Amino acid sequence: MHSNGTVKILFLAADPSDAARLRLGQELRDIREKLQLAKERNRFILESRESVHPGDISQAIFDVDPQIVHFSGHGSNTGELCFEDLLGKLQPVQPEALAALFELVADQINCVVLNACYSEVQAKAIADYIPYVIGMSQAIGDKAAIAFAVGFYKALAAGRTIDQAYKFGCVEIRLQGIPEHLTPVIYCRSTSNQVEHTPSPPPKNLSSASLTAKQRRTLQEIDDLQQQYDLLSEKLSRLRRDFTIESSTSVKFQLEKEIEKTQTERTQISQKIEDLENRL
């Protein structure tokens, strides 16, 4: 945040012509609307760059000098964000490359939002240098991605902290009746420079004295499933890292299959957690 209290947001969008079309314009319009309706609207400046090439990222940061960088677009299941080449076609960028860029601008950027499928790997890499980074642990639909963005910036413009705004974004997905509120994840850098993964909103807060035996069993089952979810998340991170550095085509093919299998297992556990939460 600048000394005058102004918060600059840089919205980067890429929608390659050879990828499935996304409603990026709608996301940008909805974010702008929520910021304009906020009581403290004069504190926020939203700048956008569309059809972004990899080389445009650093120039946009130099031009805007933002505290928040928001990327909206595609991500591969191996953790790469997808920008556009000179012909408008898909051009993936490896997580380590973007992380290296954000390391160089870590003194000015406080938060990075990666509103793209499978962007958790990239978020984790950037979080070595940026205090708050939000990514998506799996594929996310257009409606859920837009709902999260709306909830996040609506809360931010209301004076909430970044980690609180993240939770409001997850709740916004639930309010829209979309079963993807566990997909956004946030990495917060602690004072010891260790990166801590903050999961999506936990089950409803219930007083232990008011819990029935059935509710206690349900909470224990949720805890057990959450541990499985976290282990699968760690496995996915390892697999994606191995995929990035592997040179053998046959090995990369096997790793991709294993990534898809692990993602499916994690999605199933996520759905089970949500079902159990709804029973409480």
C-alpha atoms as one frame of an Amber mdcrd trajectory, in Angstrom:
protein
   0.000   0.000   0.000   1.334   3.448  -0.879   1.973   6.045   1.790  -1.239
   7.854   0.810  -3.251   4.704   1.395  -3.867   4.016  -2.299  -4.005   0.375
  -3.383  -3.110  -0.346  -7.006  -4.360  -3.579  -8.558  -2.909  -4.921 -11.811
  -5.317  -7.274 -13.617  -3.541  -9.483 -16.173  -5.636 -11.584 -18.551  -4.679
 -14.149 -21.182  -7.145 -16.216 -23.185  -5.228 -17.970 -26.000  -7.200 -18.637
 -29.175  -6.362 -22.356 -29.101  -7.732 -22.855 -25.557 -11.284 -23.013 -24.219
 -12.758 -19.526 -24.016 -13.109 -17.928 -20.587 -15.275 -15.059 -19.312 -12.303
 -12.882 -18.379 -14.026  -9.670 -19.423 -16.914 -10.436 -17.091 -14.514 -11.045
 -14.216 -12.794  -7.713 -14.808 -16.114  -5.847 -15.061 -17.421  -7.430 -11.854
 -14.249  -6.567  -9.931 -14.335  -2.974 -11.173 -18.009  -2.653 -10.223 -17.452
  -3.889  -6.669 -14.527  -1.519  -6.184 -16.537   1.435  -7.522 -19.411   0.656
  -5.153 -17.145   0.471  -2.096 -17.246   3.197   0.560 -13.498   3.673   0.172
 -13.599   3.534  -3.633 -11.058   6.330  -3.961  -8.383   4.181  -2.327  -8.390
   1.598  -5.134  -6.948   1.927  -8.625  -7.576  -0.969 -11.026  -5.398  -1.224
 -14.131  -5.797  -4.017 -16.661  -3.719  -5.608 -19.402  -5.292  -8.162 -21.730
  -3.952 -10.762 -24.205  -0.801 -10.780 -22.093   2.463 -12.214 -23.456   5.112
 -13.438 -20.988   7.237 -10.404 -21.814   4.376  -8.054 -20.949   4.286  -9.020
 -17.275   7.358  -7.148 -16.065   6.528  -4.090 -18.217   3.026  -3.934 -16.752
   4.444  -4.114 -13.220   6.896  -1.302 -14.050   4.104   0.827 -15.530   1.473
   0.336 -12.818   3.618  -0.180  -9.693   0.898  -2.372  -8.108   0.547  -3.820
  -4.628  -1.764  -6.579  -5.903  -1.227  -8.562  -9.112  -4.224 -10.576 -10.323
  -3.847 -13.090 -13.163  -6.945 -14.507 -14.815  -6.686 -17.195 -17.464  -5.640
 -20.778 -18.055  -3.378 -23.108 -16.109  -2.099 -26.565 -17.032  -2.477 -29.584
 -14.785   1.307 -29.578 -14.349   1.230 -26.171 -12.661   2.158 -23.836 -15.523
   0.258 -20.618 -16.185  -0.660 -20.093 -19.830  -0.070 -16.768 -21.539  -0.248
 -15.873 -25.251   2.505 -15.954 -27.854   2.813 -13.391 -30.650   0.149 -15.220
 -32.672  -2.297 -15.391 -29.775  -1.656 -19.089 -29.206  -1.065 -20.759 -25.851
   2.391 -20.234 -24.322   2.974 -21.876 -20.932   5.426 -20.408 -18.424   7.111
 -22.599 -15.821   6.491 -21.794 -12.138  10.171 -21.167 -11.416  10.363 -18.482
 -14.102   7.455 -16.437 -12.729   8.693 -16.938  -9.179  12.070 -15.491 -10.228
  10.306 -12.409 -11.601   8.304 -11.841  -8.423  11.468 -12.226  -6.370  12.779
  -9.115  -8.119   9.666  -7.058  -7.304   9.023  -8.445  -3.823   9.651  -5.035
  -2.248   6.518  -3.550  -3.821   3.965  -6.358  -4.235   1.993  -7.578  -1.232
  -0.420 -10.040  -2.841  -0.685 -12.170  -5.989  -3.986 -13.764  -7.046  -3.764
 -16.558  -9.633  -7.349 -17.150 -10.743  -6.514 -20.051 -13.050  -6.864 -23.826
 -12.968  -4.138 -25.811 -11.178  -2.259 -22.649 -10.151  -1.436 -23.840  -6.622
   2.056 -24.994  -7.698   2.776 -21.540  -9.104   1.303 -19.891  -6.003   3.535
 -21.915  -3.732   6.642 -20.967  -5.740   5.807 -17.246  -5.674   4.997 -17.392
  -1.944   8.716 -17.748  -1.210   8.918 -14.009  -1.922   5.425 -12.442  -1.710
   3.501 -12.203   1.621   0.140 -13.455   0.287  -0.421 -15.651  -2.758  -3.714
 -17.247  -3.785  -3.999 -20.094  -6.278  -6.367 -22.858  -7.321  -5.718 -26.419
  -6.171  -7.505 -27.974  -9.151  -9.604 -27.011 -12.156 -12.115 -24.251 -11.434
 -15.150 -23.252 -13.463 -15.843 -19.756 -14.770 -18.709 -19.130 -12.338 -16.682
 -20.161  -9.297 -13.635 -18.161 -10.421 -15.701 -15.016 -10.902 -17.572 -15.532
  -7.624 -14.286 -15.861  -5.738 -12.906 -12.683  -7.314 -16.086 -10.764  -6.496
 -16.100 -11.910  -2.867 -12.385 -11.245  -2.447 -12.355  -7.670  -3.758 -15.694
  -6.807  -2.181 -14.220  -7.683   1.224 -10.908  -5.997   0.477 -12.701  -2.781
  -0.478 -14.651  -2.987   2.787 -11.410  -2.770   4.748 -10.832  -6.471   5.421
  -7.338  -7.953   5.465  -6.111 -10.089   2.573  -6.495 -13.377   4.433  -9.998
 -12.361   5.545 -10.873 -11.343   1.972  -9.713 -14.771   0.794 -12.218 -16.403
   3.151 -14.995 -14.107   1.940 -14.127 -15.154  -1.607 -14.524 -18.823  -0.693
 -17.832 -18.090   1.033 -19.033 -16.179  -2.044 -18.633 -19.395  -4.055 -20.775
 -21.240  -1.514 -23.415 -18.490  -1.542 -23.709 -18.942  -5.302 -24.443 -22.633
  -4.745 -21.257 -23.739  -6.498 -19.485 -26.795  -4.995 -15.924 -25.478  -5.531
 -15.226 -23.449  -2.402 -12.345 -25.737  -1.395 -10.498 -25.043  -4.643  -8.940
 -21.630  -3.779  -5.935 -21.883  -1.452  -3.823 -19.165   0.129  -0.163 -19.182
   1.103   0.796 -16.692   3.786   4.429 -15.977   4.597   4.983 -15.845   8.353
   7.530 -13.658  10.121  10.000 -16.538  10.096   9.774 -16.562   6.274   8.169
 -19.984   6.342   5.248 -20.336   3.967   2.107 -21.622   5.597  -0.760 -23.053
   3.584  -4.104 -21.827   4.836  -6.896 -24.196   3.805 -10.297 -23.062   2.685
 -12.894 -22.221   5.351 -13.136 -24.986   7.959 -16.384 -26.611   9.047 -18.952
 -24.515  10.862 -17.858 -23.464  14.340 -19.752 -25.465  16.904 -19.405 -25.367
  20.651 -17.993 -28.673  21.913 -20.587 -28.687  24.662 -23.415 -28.574  22.131
 -22.088 -31.331  19.872 -23.942 -34.604  19.663 -22.045 -37.881  19.440 -22.911
 -38.048  15.748 -21.551 -34.542  15.136 -18.305 -35.408  16.938 -17.891 -38.474
  14.716 -18.556 -36.321  11.662 -15.961 -33.763  12.731 -13.420 -36.526  13.300
 -14.161 -37.933   9.850 -13.668 -34.458   8.347 -10.313 -34.145  10.146  -9.208
 -37.529   8.804 -10.246 -36.602   5.274  -8.491 -33.246   5.557  -5.259 -35.047
   6.434  -5.671 -37.234   3.337  -6.359 -34.102   1.269  -3.185 -32.436   2.556
  -1.085 -35.536   1.821  -2.432 -35.696  -1.715  -1.681 -31.987  -2.123   1.936
 -32.598  -1.113   2.116 -35.533  -3.529   0.752 -33.358  -6.335   3.385 -30.713
  -5.652   6.156 -33.330  -5.880   4.744 -34.836  -9.071   4.402 -31.456 -10.751
   7.915 -30.478  -9.707   9.260 -33.760 -11.120   7.291 -33.174 -14.327   8.845
 -29.735 -14.748  12.451 -30.943 -14.518  12.009 -34.301 -16.307  13.408 -34.484
 -19.858  12.284 -37.966 -20.881   9.038 -37.911 -22.884   7.973 -41.355 -21.676
   8.586 -40.477 -18.027   6.729 -37.159 -18.425   3.792 -39.102 -19.882   3.699
 -41.397 -16.843   3.999 -38.439 -14.478   1.107 -36.683 -16.210  -1.074 -39.769
 -15.784  -0.145 -39.948 -12.099  -0.930 -36.245 -11.706  -4.383 -36.751 -13.232
  -5.049 -39.744 -10.970  -3.968 -37.888  -7.828  -6.050 -34.855  -8.770  -9.108
 -37.075  -9.193  -8.553 -38.633  -5.771  -8.156 -35.211  -4.158 -11.303 -33.908
  -5.850 -13.272 -36.884  -4.517 -12.024 -36.242  -0.982 -12.854 -32.546  -1.324
 -16.421 -33.456  -2.256 -16.696 -35.820   0.713 -15.513 -33.057   3.064 -18.098
 -30.677   1.655 -20.881 -33.249   2.001 -19.952 -33.872   5.648 -19.783 -30.125
   6.391 -23.292 -29.706   5.039 -24.561 -32.326   7.492 -23.314 -30.463  10.559
